[in-house]
Amino acid sequence: MLEIAEELHRWAGQGRPFAVATVVEVGGSAPRQLGAALAVDGAGTAIGSVSGGCVEGVVYELCRQVLDDGRPVRERFGYHPEDAFAVGLTCGGSLDVLVTRVAGGVVAEGLAAAAAGRPVALARISDGPAGLLGRALLVRADGSFDGSLGAGPGQDRAAADEAVALLAAGRTGSAVIGEDGGCCGRPLTLFVEPSVPAPRMIVFGAIDFASALVRVGRFLGYRVTVCDARPVFATPARFPDADEIVVEWPHRYLAATEVDARTVLCVLTHDHKFDVPLLALALTLPVAYVGAMGSRRTHRDRARRLREAGVGEAELSRLRSPIGLDLGARTPQETALSIAAEIVADRHGGSGVPLSAAAHPAIHPPPRASVPSSAGPPPG
């Protein structure tokens, strides 16, 4: 739901009641990820998607039904080879949607926080007694929360702890707690959606290839920074799509800025005096991706210089160089596409081979995102 929070917050601000169907469980080759949502207001206006088209019609009608009667619904959709007329997913996977009516309360507060970019998590009961289905908590990073799940403070506290763990990891997922807040009692499944700032892409080197990569990075949802020590090249006129332009020596900027496990670093400087100190630092940081532009000959020379600077083999093995997937790219735009393709494949465990030649499903199953009850924040 929070993926369309900005538009839903606008609806809530206009006093428009609406119902939202959220994907709370997926199996196999499901076309959309956890948290994907379709919302329908009283006038029948719809935004979002839960399946890319396979079951949108019936989910739309479920939203209209819940909007009318106010009773939350959980429904599963899958592939039914024995029934050619059943509504299901042609990809062969399955998905569960939770449909709830939104008219103020902590869900509306969560939409407002997500639209404003504040780090919060929305925890809702996605499986359990019918009277509790859809009950929600709005949880902040410090563990404080608003709302109630309806079974006492112990349950609310346990749910908030689970939500904080997923919020810290920036992952959407599920957790199971007992109805009494512990491990006993009837189990309740929580679906937790965190709202976290966009991941960062830092592009080092204000060259024409960087301009194309900035546009692709913005399209993929990254907050993009361009850094170059040369003020004549690092200008807003050359990089109108960048969120931030920094004139500084790359390694100095990287040492001073904030990165995390979702950050991607793309080194396009192509100059040893910039590359070596920058990569020597970058390869020690807990970031998602480090890639550097250059030919294979340039890579061998760069690797030699990095070893001479004290970079170990374990760190060097993290370096994606030459940067990007082999698409036969020639232009800056094609090269940016090849870099983005490698970043996406690395993020989701993709092979990078043509789907027509791959033995695995065309749609990768999502990684397990559940957090064991009472667990602390997972690493990364």
C-alpha positions in Angstrom: 0.0 0.0 0.0 2.8 2.4 0.9 4.1 2.2 -2.7 1.1 4.4 -3.7 1.1 6.4 -0.5 1.4 9.8 -2.1 -1.8 9.5 -4.1 -3.7 7.8 -1.3 -2.7 10.5 1.1 -4.2 13.0 -1.3 -7.4 11.0 -1.4 -7.5 10.9 2.4 -6.9 14.6 2.6 -9.9 15.2 0.3 -12.1 13.1 2.6 -12.6 10.3 0.0 -13.1 6.9 1.6 -11.4 4.1 -0.3 -10.6 0.4 -0.1 -7.1 -1.0 -0.7 -6.1 -4.5 -1.8 -2.5 -5.2 -0.7 -0.4 -8.2 -1.7 0.5 -9.8 1.6 1.8 -13.2 0.5 3.3 -14.5 -2.8 4.3 -17.9 -4.0 6.1 -19.1 -7.1 6.2 -16.8 -10.1 3.8 -14.2 -8.9 4.0 -11.0 -11.0 4.0 -8.4 -8.3 6.0 -8.1 -5.0 4.8 -7.9 -1.4 3.1 -4.6 -0.7 1.9 -4.1 -4.3 -1.6 -2.5 -4.0 -4.8 -1.6 -5.9 -7.0 1.1 -4.4 -10.5 2.0 -5.4 -12.5 5.1 -4.2 -16.3 5.6 -3.9 -16.5 6.9 -7.4 -14.9 3.8 -8.8 -11.5 5.4 -9.6 -8.7 2.9 -9.3 -4.9 3.3 -9.0 -2.2 0.8 -8.6 -2.0 -2.9 -9.4 -1.7 -6.2 -7.6 -1.0 -8.6 -10.5 -0.1 -6.7 -13.7 -3.6 -7.5 -15.1 -4.3 -11.2 -14.4 -6.8 -10.7 -11.5 -7.3 -6.9 -11.4 -10.9 -7.1 -12.4 -12.0 -9.4 -9.5 -9.8 -7.5 -7.0 -11.4 -4.3 -8.1 -14.8 -5.8 -7.3 -13.5 -7.0 -3.9 -12.5 -3.4 -3.2 -15.9 -2.1 -4.1 -17.5 -4.8 -1.9 -15.3 -3.9 1.1 -15.8 -0.2 0.5 -19.6 -0.8 0.8 -19.7 -3.1 3.8 -16.5 -2.3 5.6 -15.6 -5.9 6.3 -11.9 -6.8 5.5 -11.3 -9.7 3.2 -8.3 -11.9 2.5 -8.4 -13.8 -0.8 -5.9 -16.1 -2.6 -5.4 -16.2 -6.3 -3.4 -18.9 -8.1 -3.3 -21.0 -11.2 -6.2 -23.5 -11.8 -5.3 -25.9 -14.6 -8.4 -27.9 -13.8 -10.7 -25.0 -14.4 -10.1 -23.0 -17.5 -12.6 -20.3 -16.4 -11.2 -19.7 -12.9 -9.7 -16.3 -12.2 -6.0 -16.9 -11.5 -2.5 -16.1 -12.4 -1.3 -17.3 -15.8 2.3 -17.2 -14.7 1.6 -20.2 -12.4 2.3 -18.5 -9.1 0.0 -17.4 -6.3 -0.7 -14.3 -4.4 -2.8 -13.4 -1.3 -4.4 -10.0 -1.1 -5.8 -8.3 2.0 -8.6 -5.8 1.2 -9.4 -3.2 3.8 -11.4 0.1 3.9 -9.5 3.2 4.8 -11.3 6.1 6.4 -8.9 7.9 8.7 -7.1 6.3 11.7 -3.6 5.0 11.9 -3.6 3.7 8.3 -4.2 7.3 7.0 -1.5 8.5 9.4 0.9 5.9 7.9 0.0 7.1 4.4 0.8 10.7 5.4 4.1 9.7 7.0 5.1 7.7 3.9 4.1 10.5 1.6 6.3 12.9 3.6 9.3 10.5 3.5 9.3 9.8 7.3 10.6 6.3 8.4 7.6 4.4 9.8 6.2 0.9 9.5 2.5 0.0 9.1 1.8 -3.4 10.7 -1.6 -5.0 10.0 -3.1 -8.3 10.9 -3.3 -10.2 7.6 -4.3 -13.6 9.0 -6.2 -14.4 12.2 -9.7 -14.1 13.6 -12.1 -12.3 11.3 -12.8 -9.7 14.0 -9.1 -8.7 14.0 -8.3 -8.9 10.3 -6.9 -5.6 9.1 -6.3 -4.1 12.6 -3.2 -1.8 12.3 -0.4 -0.2 14.2 1.7 2.7 13.0 5.2 2.0 14.3 8.2 4.4 14.5 11.9 3.6 14.4 12.2 4.2 18.2 9.6 1.5 18.9 6.8 3.9 19.8 3.5 3.3 18.0 -0.1 4.4 17.6 -3.2 2.2 17.3 -4.0 -1.2 18.6 -4.5 -4.7 17.3 -7.3 -5.3 19.7 -6.0 -8.0 22.0 -4.2 -6.0 24.7 -0.9 -4.1 25.2 1.2 -7.3 25.2 0.2 -8.1 21.7 0.7 -4.5 20.5 4.2 -4.4 22.1 5.2 -7.6 20.4 3.9 -6.5 17.1 5.7 -3.2 17.4 9.0 -5.0 18.1 8.5 -7.1 15.0 7.8 -4.0 12.9 10.9 -2.2 14.2 13.0 -5.1 13.0 11.6 -5.0 9.5 11.8 -1.2 9.5 15.5 -1.3 10.4 16.1 -3.7 7.5 13.9 -1.7 5.1 12.1 -4.9 4.2 8.4 -5.7 3.7 7.4 -9.0 5.2 5.4 -11.0 7.7 5.8 -12.1 11.3 3.8 -14.4 13.5 2.9 -13.7 17.1 0.5 -15.3 19.6 -2.8 -13.7 20.1 -1.7 -12.9 23.7 1.5 -11.2 22.4 3.8 -14.1 23.2 4.4 -17.4 21.5 1.2 -19.0 22.8 -2.4 -18.5 22.0 -4.0 -18.4 18.6 -1.4 -17.2 16.1 -1.7 -13.9 14.3 0.1 -13.1 11.1 1.3 -9.5 10.8 2.0 -7.9 7.5 4.6 -5.1 7.9 5.2 -2.4 5.3 8.1 -0.1 6.1 8.4 3.4 4.6 12.1 4.2 4.3 14.0 6.9 2.3 14.9 5.9 -1.3 18.1 4.1 -1.7 21.1 6.0 -2.9 23.0 5.8 -6.1 26.3 7.8 -6.1 27.8 8.4 -9.5 31.5 9.4 -9.5 32.6 11.2 -12.6 30.7 14.0 -14.3 30.9 12.5 -17.9 28.3 12.0 -20.6 27.8 8.3 -19.5 27.0 9.6 -16.0 24.3 11.9 -17.3 22.5 8.9 -18.9 23.0 6.7 -15.8 21.5 9.5 -13.6 18.3 9.3 -15.6 18.1 5.6 -15.4 18.9 5.7 -11.6 16.1 8.1 -11.0 13.7 5.9 -13.1 14.6 2.9 -10.9 13.8 4.9 -7.7 17.2 5.8 -6.5 18.2 9.2 -5.0 21.1 10.0 -7.2 24.2 12.0 -6.4 26.8 13.0 -8.9 30.3 13.7 -7.5 33.3 15.1 -9.3 36.3 17.2 -8.3 36.0 19.4 -11.4 33.5 22.2 -11.0 33.4 23.0 -14.7 31.8 19.6 -15.3 29.8 19.0 -12.2 27.0 21.4 -12.9 23.1 21.4 -12.7 23.0 22.2 -16.4 24.8 19.0 -17.3 22.9 16.9 -14.8 19.4 18.3 -14.5 18.0 14.9 -13.3 20.4 14.5 -10.3 19.1 15.0 -6.8 22.4 16.3 -5.7 25.6 17.5 -7.3 28.8 17.6 -5.2 32.1 19.2 -6.2 34.7 17.4 -4.2 37.4 14.7 -4.4 35.4 11.5 -4.7 37.2 9.6 -1.9 36.8 12.6 0.5 33.1 12.9 -0.3 32.5 9.1 0.2 34.3 9.2 3.5 32.0 12.0 4.7 28.6 11.0 3.3 26.1 8.4 4.6 25.7 5.1 2.9 23.9 1.8 3.8 23.3 -1.7 2.6 21.1 -0.5 -0.3 23.6 2.1 -1.6 25.1 1.6 -5.1 28.4 3.2 -6.1 29.2 3.7 -9.8 32.7 4.9 -10.5 33.0 6.4 -13.9 35.9 8.7 -13.3 38.3 6.6 -15.4 41.3 8.3 -13.8 43.7 6.5 -11.4 44.2 9.5 -9.2 40.5 9.5 -8.5 39.7 5.8 -8.9 42.3 4.2 -6.6 41.7 6.1 -3.3 38.0 6.0 -4.0 37.7 2.3 -4.6 40.1 1.5 -1.8 37.5 3.1 0.5 34.4 1.9 -1.3 35.3 -1.7 -1.2 35.5 -1.6 2.6 32.0 -0.2 3.0 28.8 -2.2 3.6 27.1 -1.1 0.4 25.1 -3.1 -2.1 27.2 -2.6 -5.2 30.5 -1.2 -6.3 31.2 -0.9 -10.1 33.9 0.8 -12.0 34.1 1.7 -15.7 37.0 0.8 -17.9 38.3 -1.9 -20.3 39.7 -5.2 -19.1 43.2 -3.8 -19.5 42.2 -0.8 -17.4 40.7 -3.2 -14.8 43.9 -5.2 -14.6 46.0 -2.1 -14.1 43.5 -0.7 -11.6 43.5 -3.9 -9.6 47.3 -3.9 -9.5 47.3 -0.4 -8.1 44.6 -1.3 -5.5 46.7 -4.2 -4.3 49.7 -1.9 -4.0 47.5 0.4 -1.9 46.7 -2.5 0.5 43.4 -3.7 -0.8 42.9 -7.4 -0.2 41.6 -10.1 -2.5 38.3 -10.4 -0.6 37.6 -6.7 -1.1 38.7 -6.8 -4.8 36.2 -9.7 -5.4 33.4 -7.2 -4.6 34.3 -4.9 -7.5 32.2 -5.2 -10.6 34.6 -4.2 -13.3 34.2 -3.7 -16.2 30.9 -2.3 -15.0 27.6 -3.5 -16.4 26.3 -6.6 -18.2 27.4 -7.6 -21.7 24.7 -6.0 -23.9 27.0 -4.9 -26.7 26.3 -1.3 -25.5 27.9 1.5 -27.5 26.1 4.8 -26.6 25.9 6.4 -23.1 22.3 5.5 -23.0 23.0 1.8 -23.8 25.8 1.7 -21.3 23.6 3.2 -18.6 21.1 0.4 -19.3 23.8 -2.3 -19.0 24.9 -0.8 -15.7 21.4 -0.6 -14.4 20.7 -4.2 -15.6 23.7 -5.5 -13.5 22.5 -3.5 -10.5 19.0 -5.0 -10.7 20.4 -8.6 -11.3 22.7 -8.2 -8.3 19.9 -6.9 -6.1 17.5 -9.8 -6.9 20.0 -12.6 -7.6 19.4 -12.6 -11.3 21.7 -14.6 -13.6 21.9 -12.0 -16.4 21.3 -14.6 -19.1 18.4 -14.3 -21.6 15.2 -15.6 -20.1 14.6 -17.6 -23.2 17.8 -19.6 -22.4 17.3 -19.8 -18.6 16.0 -22.9 -16.8 14.6 -20.9 -13.8 11.2 -19.3 -13.8 10.8 -16.0 -15.7 9.7 -14.3 -12.5 12.0 -15.0 -9.5 10.3 -15.8 -6.3 10.8 -13.1 -3.7 13.4 -13.7 -0.9 12.0 -14.7 2.4 11.3 -11.5 4.3 9.7 -12.8 7.5 11.4 -12.2 10.9 11.2 -14.8 13.6 9.1 -13.7 16.6 11.0 -11.7 19.2 14.1 -11.5 16.9 16.2 -8.3 16.8 16.9 -6.4 13.6 18.4 -8.7 10.9 21.8 -7.7 9.6 22.0 -5.4 6.5 
